[in-house]
Amino acid sequence: MSHQAGPGNGPDSQQNAHPGNSVPPRAQPSRVADPRNPNVPPQQGMPQQGQVPPQGPPMQVPPPQRPNNDRFRPRPQQPGPGSQGPGSQPPPRQIPQPGMNPAPQGQGNPHLGAPMSQPPMQGQAQMYGQPPMQGRVYEQARFAPTVTQEMRVRARLQAPQQVISETPWTGAVRQSQPEEEPGSTANIIRLVIAILAVVGLFIGLLVLALLGGLSFGLRLFALVALSAIPLIGIIAYVLWLDRWKPQPKIILGLCLLWGAVAAVTLTLVFSIVGKVALYFAGVGSLPDAYGAVVEAPIVEETTKTVLLVVIVLAARRHFEGPLDGLVYGALIGAGFAFTENVLYLGGAWEQSGGNLLVTFILRCVCSPLLHTVFCTCAGVTIGFAARKWKWWAIVLMWLPGLLVGMLLHAVWNGTMTGLGQINAIVSIIGLIVVSFMFTTCWVVLGILLRRSERLHTQNMLGDYANTGWMTHSEVDMLATWKGRKFGKRWADSFPGGKEEMRTMIRTSGDLSTTRMRLLAGVGGQKERDIESFQLKKFSSARDRLLAASGSVVR
């Protein structure tokens, strides 16, 4: 039996029935496909089984309510012309990169290789019914390598199954990823070796303390206390620099003990071997100026900074940039200066109390950062190379920093030796002036590298936001000091939330390192597996934080 459309059911029934009626035509129902037979083309106005044909305009279904996270949302910008509604932000202006063709609106950031306008995968609805996020171009850090379009294409990031909408702390990304960090066995082996090295160096420090006790007696405690004053200040500043992306404490302790024990011991050994070699060569004794200007800079800077090469080859993931090199080099130099100050102060105390006070002021107050500055040079050059170069290039980049450190060391010793021949007052003034110059440059360099590290982290996390793994609001929170502080304060109001927020912050720093290595073509498939694991770790922490916040709200 054929079905005949009654009044109000045909496409033009209203206009045909009442041609003179001024009432506008009713909105037409959308075409609905028959789910029982997908091959039949959709018919207009076809009612589903058991339903009455619609007699009026289709009812507008309101969109689902968004969770109210305004207290954690960054302060919104004022809507400009062309904004899509109250509270919405205009899409960011795309800054073209060299060789990048402009993409039509809605296709996302073209240099990421994964357009953001692709429809959700089967069985996954787009969150909140919002359009996909627009890509954003993040500022590049001054002291970080430039990221080009070719690098991003080569290290193309796969979009998640469910793109996170531009709303802070919405649902988490769920994708099958490894539960165990790749390379965990090798990391355990490295950790065991590092622990053994620290234990061995600590035993060596105890041996040096025993020998010092035999030489200075109970005065050794006073000498250690005086020498520890500048050491504590240097460590405090270095840890402040290292707060953005803290390095493993085991490596920091290894650097400090290497400078205080191994570097000092190796310097004494090489000095004795050099004197014995000169004796058998018939050269005899050399002037003191030669030892201060030539021998000491070469031997001391080599024995101190060789550990930096070992760290970058054995644990490159923890030596990711120039700030890491500055931190490691500074601790090595501080440890070396500590032991050297104990020896110099002990020798001055044996002469007279007045010499002890003068030596303490000159070495521990007026020039406490000299060895720190010298070692930092090699650490910074290695750090620049560690971000994107091969291992052999990193080893070669040790040499320029080593030579600069030797040169500064030689200039310092030569200046002090020359001024000492003129007058004691002139020598003290020169010591203060030159030491102030070195110290100022080192402190300013640390501050600049610290800011550069934050911008570099933001730039790398921007890839994950532009691809859908994070929101841009999350990047703004994770890549700024105020955002991190506010995020931890917000998460602290939920049970266990603050710890989950800390996990997200730490993991975001690791992700920035991994992303840079992938962009530079370092690590290969193993690095991609590590990235997948870190994304899973970040998403799991966000899941737990959302669960905690949801339970409190309900």
C-alpha positions, 0 to 999 in steps of 0.5 A, a space after each residue: 500500500 502506497 503512503 500518501 502524504 497528508 496536509 503538512 507532510 509534503 515538501 510544499 504542502 503549505 504553500 500549495 494549499 494556501 497560495 495567498 497565505 502570508 505566513 512563512 513556510 515551516 522549516 523542513 525536516 532534515 533528510 534521515 537515512 533508513 538505518 535498516 537499509 543504508 543503500 536506500 537514499 535518505 527521504 525527506 521528512 521520513 519519520 522513524 518507526 513508532 513516531 508521529 511525523 513532525 508538525 512544526 519546526 524541529 526542536 532545538 536541543 541545547 548543547 551540553 553544559 560545560 563544567 564550571 572551571 572558571 577559577 582555574 581558567 586563565 583570565 580571558 581576553 576581551 572579544 574583538 571584532 568577529 568573535 563568535 560569541 560571549 567569552 570566545 576568543 578570536 582565532 590567533 593570527 597565523 604567522 607564516 614560516 619560510 616555505 609554508 603555504 597558507 592553509 585554509 581556515 579550519 585546517 589547523 597548523 600546516 607545519 604540524 602535518 596533522 590538520 585539526 579539522 579532521 572529523 572525530 574517529 568512529 564512535 567518538 563525538 567531538 567534545 562540547 560540540 565545539 569546532 576543532 582548535 586553531 593552531 597557535 605559533 609559540 615564541 621561540 627561545 633566544 638560546 634554543 635551536 630554531 625549529 623549522 617546518 622540515 623538522 616538524 614534518 620529519 617528527 610528525 606527531 600523531 593526533 590523539 583519538 579524541 581531541 581535547 577542546 579549548 577548555 581547561 581540564 576537560 576529558 583525558 586522551 585515551 589511547 593504547 600506549 605502553 605502560 612501562 617506560 621504554 629503556 627502563 632496564 638501561 635506566 636502572 643500570 645507569 642509576 646503579 652506576 651513578 649510586 656506586 660512583 657517588 658512594 665511592 666519591 663520598 668514601 674518598 671525601 672521608 679519606 681526605 677529611 682523615 688526612 686533613 685531620 692528621 694535618 690540621 687536627 681539630 682546626 679542620 672543623 673550623 676550616 670546613 665551616 669557613 669554606 662551606 660559606 660560599 659553597 652554600 650560597 652557590 648551591 642555593 643559586 644553582 638549585 634556584 636556576 634548576 627549579 624549572 626542570 629539576 635534574 636528578 639529585 644523584 647527578 647533582 651530588 655526583 658533580 659536587 663530589 667529583 669537583 671536591 674529591 676526584 678533580 682535586 686528586 687527579 690534579 695533584 696526581 698529574 702535577 706530580 707526574 709532570 714534575 717527575 717527567 720534567 726531572 727525568 727530561 733534565 729540564 729542572 724546575 720551572 718558574 712559578 708563573 708557568 705553573 700558575 698561568 699554563 699548567 694549572 689552567 690546563 690540568 685543572 679545567 681538564 680534570 674538572 670538566 671531563 665529567 660533563 662529557 661522561 654525563 652527556 654520553 651516558 645520560 643525555 636525557 638529563 643534559 638537554 640544554 645550556 642551562 643544564 650545563 651551567 648547573 652541572 659545571 657550577 657544582 663541579 667548580 664549587 666542589 673544587 673550590 671548597 677543597 682548595 679553600 680548605 687547603 689554602 685556609 689551613 696553610 694560612 692558619 699555620 702562619 698566623 691568625 691575620 693571614 687566615 682572615 685575609 685569605 678568607 676575605 679574598 678567597 671566600 668573600 671577594 672571589 668565591 665563584 672563579 672555579 664555578 665560572 671556569 667550569 660553566 664555559 664547557 658546560 654551556 657549549 656542551 649543552 648547546 650541542 646536546 639539544 640537536 647534534 650527534 654524540 661525536 659533535 657533542 664531544 667536539 663542542 667540549 673543546 671550545 668551552 674547555 679552551 675558554 675556561 682555560 683562557 679565563 683561568 690563565 687570565 685570572 692567575 696571570 693578572 693576580 701574579 702581575 699585580 702582586 709584583 706591583 703592590 699588595 693594595 693594587 693586587 687586592 683592588 684588581 682581584 675585586 674588580 676582575 672577580 666582580 666582572 666574572 661573577 656578574 657575567 655568570 649570574 646574568 647568564 644563568 638568569 637569561 638561560 633560565 628564562 630561555 628554558 621556560 620559553 623553550 618548554 612552552 614552544 615544545 608543548 605548543 606542538 601537543 596543543 596544536 595536535 590535540 593532546 593538550 589545550 592551549 590553556 594547559 600550555 599557558 599553565 604548565 609553561 609559566 611560573 604563575 600558571 604552575 603556582 596557581 595550578 598547584 593551589 587549585 589542585 590542592 583543594 582536592 584529595 591528592 590533587 596537588 601531587 597529580 598536578 606536580 606529576 603533570 608539571 614534571 611530565 610536561 618538562 620531560 615531554 619538552 625534552 623528548 619533543 626537541 629530540 624528535 625534532 632534531 632527529 635524535 633517538 629514532 623509534 625508541 624516542 617515539 615510544 618514550 613520547 607515547 609513554 610520557 603522554 600516557 603518564 600525563 593523561 593518566 595524571 589528568 584523569 585522576 585530577 579530574 576524578 578528584 575534582 569531580 568527586 568534590 564538586 558532586 
